Amino acid sequence: MKKKILFVLLFSPFFVHAQFGIKAGLNFAKVSKASDFNSSRQSGFHAGIFLAPSSKKIISSKTELLFSRQGYNYKTNSSTGNVNLDYFTQAQFICINLTRFVQLQFGAQTAILLSAAVDSSNTARTGNSYGKIMDLYNRFDYGYALGAEIHPVAGLIIGARYNVSLAKVYKDIQNLQRPSFTSEDAKNNVVQVSVGWRFGRK
């Protein structure tokens, strides 16, 4: 009981004065360094919540938890298709408040792969040759992100962000021929455009 009271006393000021909210938007995703096929962007979506301590200073911080559907379109000499990857992402940002209406953001992002699906003209033998499709992927992803937000009125937020992964999408597959939709050095690359609403004191 004493521990609960201590927790409330220590952290209640943070939550009372915090800004929290919801956001959602579009993803324009592809993979970089995909040397085994031609890749192009495909659209997806993201949605989730954010939490930030209320601050009138130039420097502040922000935490986000999002569901993000991303992936890529691909084309080789023998097949075409698209890969859909669903991630749960957590991002921690340092924010620069130019005014109360404009905010620049940069920071680190980690992600856990929840599911993967491939729609291809040449994947009929994938299940027999490679087992479960999730076995091809690295479940953990990490990287950095750069973005900006505008706060035009009340709690409305409009933002854009560029997410760059530093981890490889696929595992090292040895003693097997790679599926046509994979590339050894492929890394996620996502542009996000979002709208949201913030609650709490400003």
C-alpha positions, 0 to 999 in steps of 0.5 A, spaced: 500 500 500 505 504 501 508 503 494 502 505 491 501 511 495 509 513 493 508 511 486 502 516 485 505 521 489 511 521 484 508 520 478 501 523 478 504 530 476 507 527 470 500 524 468 496 530 470 500 535 466 502 530 460 499 531 453 497 524 450 493 522 444 491 518 438 494 518 431 493 515 425 495 515 417 498 513 411 504 509 410 508 509 404 513 504 404 519 500 401 525 497 402 532 499 401 538 495 398 534 490 395 539 488 390 535 481 388 529 485 385 526 491 383 522 494 389 517 500 389 513 503 394 506 500 397 501 504 401 499 501 408 497 505 414 499 506 422 495 507 428 496 508 435 497 513 441 502 517 444 504 520 450 508 527 452 510 531 458 507 538 457 513 543 456 513 550 454 521 549 453 524 549 446 526 542 447 521 536 450 520 529 449 515 524 446 513 517 446 509 513 441 506 506 440 503 504 433 501 498 429 504 499 422 502 496 416 508 496 411 512 492 406 513 493 398 512 491 391 517 487 387 519 485 380 524 480 378 525 476 371 520 471 373 515 474 378 511 480 381 508 481 387 507 485 394 509 483 401 505 486 407 509 486 414 505 488 420 509 491 426 508 493 433 513 500 433 515 504 439 518 510 438 522 515 443 523 522 440 527 528 442 522 534 440 524 541 438 518 546 439 520 552 434 513 555 436 507 552 439 504 551 432 511 547 429 515 541 432 521 538 429 522 531 431 528 526 431 529 519 435 530 512 435 524 507 433 524 499 435 519 494 432 516 487 433 514 483 427 507 481 428 505 478 421 507 477 414 504 475 408 506 475 400 501 476 394 506 473 388 505 470 381 510 465 383 509 463 391 506 456 390 512 452 392 514 457 398 510 453 403 513 446 401 520 449 400 521 454 406 516 452 411 512 458 415 513 464 411 515 468 418 521 463 419 524 468 413 524 474 417 527 477 423 522 479 428 526 485 431 527 491 427 530 498 429 532 504 426 531 512 427 526 517 425 526 524 423 519 528 422 515 534 423 508 536 426 504 542 426 499 544 431 494 549 427 488 549 432 486 546 439 488 539 439 489 537 432 496 535 430 498 534 422 505 530 421 509 527 417 515 522 418 521 518 415 523 512 418 529 508 416 531 501 419 538 499 420 536 492 421 535 487 415 528 485 414 530 477 412 534 472 416 540 469 413 538 463 409 543 458 408 543 452 404 536 454 400 535 458 394 532 464 396 524 466 395 524 471 389 521 476 394 527 476 398 533 480 398 539 479 403 540 486 405 533 489 404 531 494 410 525 497 411 524 504 409 517 508 411 514 515 410 508 516 414 503 522 414 498 522 419 493 526 423 491 526 430 488 529 437 492 531 443 489 531 450 491 534 456 494 541 458 498 544 453 
